[in-house]
């Protein structure tokens, strides 16, 4: 089937989406269900999303069902309705038009080494963008929706604004392209697959920290501290795949280091109660921090200004 809108909707991607996105995702969901229910005797994400659906879980589910395809097939449309998305695709377009080779072209050190170098830089870019979204108020707006989750489901990683996705892409793909130029397709595919699987596992309720490897790899318990509603844990544990960024820059949660990862199983999740309620309205969550959202805010502000001016005029007439 030919593209409906060339360069925007690419139907040729569908077989790759099924093979490398949807099928692995479903396999991980089933595996988490089996492990949690049979080994740990806990409710799985599948049970919570089908039998015990909360507002937080409903928002996760809507994003999963409505965004899996948009992210990978309609990515240009969904991200271009955000300010970071416009910046990201502009930079990507300029790089492709100028055949930019990168500031530090790698040559061909072999598939494995190329993948390792790319992923280290890719993950560092994710760490920096994640840190900035927590430390800079205007960027925190992009990320709030993700932190309004009041429970961890294996698909919670997908509940992020399109603005956040584009902002992170600027620091991950943008940084790697700047240094090394456009990646080979197979490198890009593996990077996307690894990140997707890590994102699924991180937001599961599996009580894992990977033992001695926790100083290198970010497990579900490590990431759960990042979502903690306890102020002692705020702005910590930013690593996506690797934890050594947090250890190196002093952003590891103190309780995770001193009390052990098992504390993660007892923490409450989410933001303040009003914000949890606000951001877990799925119909608002889908347009949050998009140009549509900004248009609604502007319309309400203009209407308020008009009412205030009208009231002032009537008061003046009475004098």
C-alpha positions, 0 to 999 in steps of 0.5 A, a space after each residue: 500500500 503506498 503512503 497516504 501522505 508521503 513522508 508522514 504516514 508510511 504504511 510500508 513500516 507496518 510489517 516492521 512494527 508488527 515484527 519489532 514493536 508489537 510482537 515483542 511488547 505482547 511477549 513481555 506483557 505475557 511473560 510479566 503476567 506469568 512471572 508475577 502471578 506464578 512466582 511472586 503471587 502478585 497481580 500482574 499488569 494484565 490483571 490490573 488493566 483488565 479487572 481492576 482498572 483505575 484512572 491511572 491504568 486507564 490513561 496507560 491503556 489509552 496511550 498504549 492502544 492509541 500511541 503504539 501505532 502513532 509513535 511508529 507510523 504517524 510519528 511526524 504528525 504526533 510530534 509536529 504538534 509540539 514545539 520540541 517536535 518542530 525543533 527535532 524534525 527541523 534538525 533531522 531534515 537539515 541533517 538529511 538534506 546536507 548529508 551531514 557526516 557528523 563531527 566525529 564520523 565513526 567509519 566502520 568499527 564493526 556492528 557491535 562496537 558501533 552499537 555500544 558507542 551509539 547506545 552509550 551516547 544515546 543513553 547519556 542523552 536520555 539522562 541529560 534530557 531527563 535531568 533537565 525535565 526535572 530541574 527546569 520548570 518549563 521542561 517539567 511541564 512536558 514530563 508531569 503527565 508521566 509522573 502522575 501515574 499512581 501505579 506501575 504497569 508494564 505499559 506506563 512507560 508509554 504515557 508521556 506527552 508528545 512534547 516529552 518524546 520530541 524533547 528526549 529525541 533532541 538529546 538522544 537522536 539529535 546528539 548522536 546524529 550531531 557527533 556521528 551523522 545518521 545511523 545505519 538502519 540496523 543500528 537504529 532498529 536495535 537501539 529502538 528495540 532495546 529502549 522499548 524493552 527496557 521501558 517495558 521492564 522498568 515500569 513493571 511491578 517485578 521486584 528486581 534490582 539485578 543484584 550486583 549488576 544494579 550498579 550498571 543496569 537500571 531495574 524496576 525497583 531502581 526506577 520505582 524510586 524515581 516515581 516515588 511520591 516521597 519528597 526524599 526520593 524526588 529528582 533521583 534515579 534518572 538512568 534509562 538503561 544504565 545506572 552509572 550516570 546517576 552514581 557518577 553525578 550523585 543523583 542516585 536516591 539516598 534510600 536506594 543506596 542506604 536502605 536497599 532496593 526492597 523499599 521501592 515495593 512500599 513507596 506511594 507513587 504519583 504527584 499531589 492528589 489534584 495533579 494526579 486527578 488532572 493528568 489521569 483524565 485520559 482525554 486531556 492527557 492525549 493533547 497535553 503540551 501540544 499546540 492544541 492544548 496551547 490553543 485552548 489555553 490561549 482561547 480561555 485567556 482571551 475569553 477571560 480578557 474579553 469578559 473583564 473588559 466587558 465588565 469594566 465597560 459596564 462599570 464605567 457606563 454606570 458612573 
